[in-house]
């Protein structure tokens, strides 16, 4: 698959050539999303989740990590983010995972998140 556009062209001996996805992944370390894009996707995901019954979650900026082509963001209730009081904490939630290559976003469970050992807690 070739990607065409102003930002994804390289100069070669035969002039400007489209950069194929495999080369692009190699140049970007396998990631197609940058950190800011991953944050945006995670926030959009949580906004959609907030439409469902339950306490809405928000990203916790103190817990962010990148490993093996994925971005991980801690999330909690807005009340906990503001107060940092255990009584405001939602128990059993994990982190939001954004796949840096596909853009797929999902909420991990508490056990799965803990097993990753990303945040040292």
ABEGO torsion letter per residue (X at the ends): XBBBEAAABBBBAAEBBBBBAAAAAAAAGGBABBAAAAAAAAAAAAAAAAABBEBBBBBBAABBBBBGGBBBBBBBBAAAAAAGBAAABBBGBBBBBBBAAAGBBBBBBAAAAAAAGAAGX
